[in-house]
Amino acid sequence: MIYFPEAILSETSIHRIGNQAQDEFYVLSEQSMDIQDEQLKNLLMRYFLGPFEKVNEIYRFFHPNEDLNLNEAFHFVSQIFDDGTKFHENSQQLAKFLYGISSHPKIKAGELYVCYFENVQIEGEVHDAIGIFKSETKEAYLKVSPEQAGFALSYEQEAVNINKLDKGCLIFNTEKEEGYKVAVIDQTNKSAEAVYWKDDFLKLKVRNDNYNQTSNVMGVYKNFVTEKLDQEYDITKADKIDLLNRSMKYFKEKESFDLEEFSQEVIGNEEGIASFKNFKKNYEDEFDTAIADSFDISGAAVKKQARAFKSVLKLDKNFHIYIHGNKELIEKGFDEDKSMNYYKVYFKEEE
């Protein structure tokens, strides 16, 4: 959903956020960083953006009073998007605001990074994005370096592991009136002190529009067919492809999704339907994401998801069979003489 092969890190500001309850303070840098080292830039891109490749849920800024301008993070981010010269000034305001709500005694102190990215792709579209990240966990790292006839060993006590982003969000410069598109990461346990990042600092709500609903239910169904069915049934790859093709046909031809209708038309087996509904519920519980039983289908989401619905049956390295229609026209068997599996394909004419 989020890709960044052509992304550019154009500006970065770093501040230190303490914990009020621990009588710690915040420290603001006087200006943004001028990073010239390309290797360092690449490491930062990997640290900041890498974890978002697996993020599926998209959020929006909101405010309980339904006035987006009362959302502090939304306000400061909008100032940056409207006038890039105010980037560092507003990064300082974001740091002050985060410090102001960091009052729980268990909230860890850490560095706050505010970054401006160009050319980040989300849902097939390229936009500029503002990243807000916080590093809380520090680790010790050994450093080995050549020395005379051997090696020297030293360590870095309070270092940041670039493979472990504690907290972060990406705000994309699109759909401002609806609260932007926002992706968020919080690796801290979902305890009372942890949710301050998403709920108190950013004030986010799940984007529960037709695009998101369509994308989610198609993704859940695909995972159900490709991963779950093998655990419960003896099912061939051809049958799996047929189930995926039937679901794609449903989403392309229907204007709205109805869970009961979809289950009967696509799965058509009561035991399989019950298994799918249970799989869907487990997904909702695990990712704290509700998928409605009915909604209008988003054509853009169907087009996007269609790329992942593969209808290719790969047979060793010799053949690929593309299955697009009636699965009754393909039969699987086993040749005793050759001790090999085979498929028999029926057709009227070559094209």
C-alpha positions in Angstrom: 0.0 0.0 0.0 2.9 2.4 0.8 6.0 2.4 -1.4 9.0 4.7 -1.5 11.5 3.6 -4.2 11.6 7.2 -5.6 11.1 9.0 -2.3 13.4 11.9 -1.2 14.1 13.0 2.3 14.3 16.7 1.8 14.3 18.1 5.4 14.7 16.8 9.0 14.4 18.3 12.4 15.2 16.6 15.7 14.1 17.5 19.2 14.3 15.8 22.6 11.1 15.1 24.4 11.2 14.4 28.2 8.5 13.2 30.6 6.7 15.9 32.6 5.9 13.4 35.4 9.6 12.6 35.8 10.5 16.3 35.9 12.2 16.0 32.5 12.2 18.8 30.0 12.1 19.2 26.2 15.1 20.4 24.1 14.4 22.0 20.8 17.1 22.3 18.1 17.6 25.7 16.7 17.4 24.7 13.0 16.7 21.7 10.8 19.6 19.4 9.8 21.5 19.6 6.6 22.2 16.0 5.8 24.7 15.6 2.9 25.8 12.1 3.5 23.9 9.9 1.1 24.5 6.7 3.0 23.1 8.3 6.2 20.1 9.5 4.2 19.5 5.9 3.0 19.7 4.6 6.5 17.2 7.1 7.7 14.8 6.3 4.9 15.1 2.7 5.8 14.5 3.4 9.5 11.6 5.8 9.0 9.8 4.4 6.0 10.6 0.7 5.9 8.1 -0.3 8.6 5.2 1.3 6.7 5.5 -1.2 3.8 3.4 -3.6 5.8 0.9 -1.1 7.1 -2.6 -1.6 5.6 -4.9 0.6 7.8 -5.3 4.2 6.9 -6.4 6.8 9.4 -7.5 10.4 9.4 -7.1 13.3 11.8 -10.2 14.2 13.6 -11.4 16.2 16.7 -14.3 15.3 19.0 -15.9 18.7 18.3 -15.8 17.9 14.5 -13.6 20.9 13.9 -10.3 19.7 12.3 -8.6 23.0 13.1 -8.8 22.2 16.8 -6.6 19.2 16.2 -3.1 20.5 17.1 -1.1 18.0 15.0 -3.4 18.6 12.0 -2.9 22.3 12.4 0.9 22.2 12.5 1.2 19.7 9.7 -1.1 21.9 7.5 1.1 24.9 8.2 4.1 22.9 6.8 2.2 21.8 3.7 0.9 25.3 3.1 4.3 27.0 3.5 7.5 24.8 3.5 9.6 27.7 4.9 7.8 27.1 8.2 8.9 23.5 8.5 11.3 23.8 11.4 9.1 26.3 13.3 6.2 23.9 13.2 8.3 20.9 14.0 9.1 22.8 17.3 5.4 23.3 17.9 4.8 19.6 17.4 7.5 18.8 19.9 6.1 21.2 22.5 2.6 19.8 22.0 3.9 16.2 22.4 5.7 17.2 25.6 2.5 18.7 26.9 0.6 15.5 26.7 3.5 13.2 27.9 2.4 13.3 31.5 1.9 9.5 32.2 4.8 8.4 34.4 5.6 5.4 32.2 5.9 7.3 29.0 9.6 7.1 27.9 11.7 10.1 27.0 13.2 10.1 23.5 14.1 11.9 20.3 11.3 13.3 18.1 12.1 13.4 14.3 10.0 15.5 12.0 10.8 14.8 8.3 9.6 16.1 4.9 9.5 13.4 2.2 8.8 13.9 -1.5 7.4 11.2 -3.9 6.0 8.7 -1.5 3.4 6.4 -3.0 0.2 5.4 -1.3 -2.7 3.5 -2.9 -1.1 4.0 -6.3 -0.7 7.8 -6.0 2.4 9.8 -5.4 2.4 12.6 -2.8 4.6 14.6 -0.5 4.4 13.4 3.1 5.4 14.6 6.5 6.8 12.0 8.9 6.7 12.3 12.7 8.7 9.7 14.5 9.9 9.0 18.1 12.7 6.8 19.2 12.4 5.6 22.8 14.3 2.4 23.0 18.1 2.5 23.2 20.4 -0.4 22.8 24.1 -1.1 23.2 26.1 -1.9 20.0 29.6 -3.4 19.7 31.9 -1.8 17.2 34.9 -3.7 15.8 37.6 -1.8 13.9 41.1 -2.7 12.6 44.0 -1.7 14.8 47.7 -2.4 14.0 48.0 -6.2 13.7 44.6 -7.0 15.1 41.3 -5.4 15.9 39.9 -2.9 18.5 36.6 -3.5 20.3 34.4 -0.7 21.5 30.7 0.0 22.1 28.0 2.5 21.8 25.8 2.5 24.9 22.8 4.6 24.0 22.3 3.8 20.3 19.2 3.6 18.1 18.4 0.3 16.3 17.4 1.4 12.8 15.4 -1.9 12.4 13.1 -1.0 15.3 11.0 2.1 14.9 9.1 2.7 18.2 6.5 5.2 17.0 5.8 6.9 13.8 3.2 8.3 11.4 3.2 9.4 7.8 0.8 12.2 6.8 0.2 12.4 3.0 -0.6 15.7 1.4 -4.0 14.7 0.0 -7.6 14.9 1.1 -6.9 17.6 3.6 -10.6 18.5 4.1 -11.2 14.9 5.3 -8.2 14.9 7.6 -5.5 13.7 5.2 -4.4 10.1 4.7 -2.4 9.0 7.8 -0.5 5.8 8.4 0.6 5.1 11.9 3.0 2.7 13.8 3.2 2.2 17.5 5.3 -0.7 18.6 4.6 -0.1 22.3 2.2 -2.4 24.1 -1.4 -1.2 24.0 -1.4 0.0 27.6 -2.9 3.2 29.0 0.4 5.0 28.6 1.0 3.8 25.1 -2.1 5.0 23.3 -1.2 8.6 23.9 0.7 8.6 20.6 -2.3 7.8 18.4 -5.2 9.0 20.6 -3.8 12.1 22.5 -1.0 13.4 20.3 -2.3 12.7 16.8 -6.1 12.1 17.5 -6.7 9.7 14.7 -9.7 7.7 13.6 -9.9 4.8 11.1 -10.7 5.9 7.6 -13.8 3.8 7.2 -14.7 4.7 3.6 -15.7 2.5 0.7 -12.2 2.2 -0.6 -10.9 1.0 2.7 -13.8 -1.4 3.3 -13.4 -2.9 -0.2 -9.7 -3.2 0.1 -9.9 -4.8 3.5 -12.5 -7.4 2.7 -10.8 -8.4 -0.5 -7.5 -8.7 1.3 -9.1 -10.8 4.1 -10.8 -13.1 1.6 -7.5 -13.6 -0.4 -5.6 -14.5 2.7 -8.4 -16.9 3.7 -8.2 -18.7 0.4 -4.4 -18.8 0.1 -3.5 -19.4 3.7 -6.4 -20.7 5.8 -8.1 -23.2 3.4 -5.1 -25.5 3.4 -5.3 -26.0 7.1 -8.9 -27.1 7.0 -9.6 -28.7 3.6 -7.8 -30.8 1.0 -8.0 -28.2 -1.8 -6.1 -28.0 -5.1 -4.4 -24.9 -6.4 -6.9 -24.9 -9.3 -9.8 -24.7 -6.9 -8.1 -21.9 -5.0 -7.7 -19.9 -8.2 -11.3 -20.6 -9.0 -12.4 -19.2 -5.6 -10.3 -16.1 -6.2 -11.6 -15.6 -9.8 -15.2 -15.9 -8.6 -14.6 -13.3 -5.9 -13.0 -10.9 -8.4 -15.9 -11.4 -10.7 -18.3 -10.5 -7.9 -16.4 -7.3 -7.0 -16.2 -6.2 -10.6 -19.8 -6.8 -11.5 -21.6 -5.7 -8.3 -22.1 -2.1 -7.1 -22.3 -3.0 -3.5 -21.0 -5.7 -1.2 -23.3 -7.9 0.9 -21.6 -10.5 3.1 -24.4 -13.0 2.9 -24.8 -12.7 -0.9 -21.0 -12.8 -1.4 -20.7 -15.9 0.8 -23.5 -17.8 -1.1 -22.4 -16.8 -4.6 -18.7 -17.1 -4.2 -18.0 -19.7 -1.6 -21.3 -21.6 -1.8 -20.5 -24.1 1.0 -21.9 -23.7 4.5 -18.9 -25.0 6.2 -16.6 -22.8 4.1 -18.8 -19.8 4.7 -18.7 -20.3 8.5 -14.9 -20.6 8.3 -14.6 -17.4 6.2 -16.8 -15.4 8.6 -14.7 -16.7 11.6 -11.5 -15.7 9.7 -12.9 -12.3 9.1 -13.9 -11.8 12.7 -10.4 -12.9 13.9 -8.9 -10.3 11.5 -11.1 -7.6 12.9 -10.2 -8.5 16.5 -6.5 -8.7 15.8 -6.2 -5.5 13.9 -8.9 -3.6 15.7 -10.6 -2.9 12.4 -14.3 -3.3 11.7 -15.4 -4.5 8.2 -19.0 -3.8 7.6 -21.3 -6.6 6.3 -22.5 -4.3 3.5 -21.0 -1.2 1.7 -20.7 0.3 -1.8 -17.8 -1.3 -3.7 -14.9 1.0 -4.7 -13.8 0.4 -8.3 -10.4 1.9 -7.5 -9.8 -0.5 -4.7 -10.9 -3.5 -6.8 -8.5 -2.4 -9.5 -5.7 -2.1 -7.0 -6.4 -5.5 -5.3 -6.7 -7.2 -8.7 -3.0 -7.2 -9.1 -2.6 -9.5 -6.1 -5.3 -11.9 -7.2 -3.2 -14.3 -9.3 -4.8 -16.8 -11.6 -1.7 -18.6 -12.7 -1.2 -22.3 -12.0 2.6 -22.9 -12.1 3.6 -26.5 -12.9 7.3 -27.1 -12.1 9.3 -24.9 -14.4 7.7 -26.2 -17.6 4.2 -24.8 -17.7 2.0 -21.9 -16.6 -1.7 -22.3 -16.9 -3.8 -19.2 -16.7 -7.3 -20.0 -15.3 -9.9 -17.3 -16.0 -13.2 -19.2 -16.3 -15.0 -22.5 -15.7 -12.9 -24.7 -13.4 -14.9 -27.7 -14.6 -12.9 -27.6 -17.8 -9.7 -28.5 -16.1 -9.1 -31.9 -14.3 -6.3 -33.1 -12.2 -5.0 -36.6 -12.2 -2.0 -38.9 -11.5 -0.1 -41.0 -14.1 1.0 -44.2 -12.4 3.4 -45.1 -15.2 5.3 -41.8 -15.1 4.6 -41.2 -11.3 3.7 -37.6 -12.1 0.6 -35.4 -11.6 -1.1 -34.1 -14.7 -3.9 -31.6 -15.7 -6.4 -32.3 -18.5 -7.7 -29.1 -20.1 -10.9 -29.0 -22.3 -11.4 -26.3 -25.0 -13.3 -25.9 -28.2 -10.7 -24.0 -30.3 -7.3 -22.3 -30.1 -7.0 -18.6 -30.4 
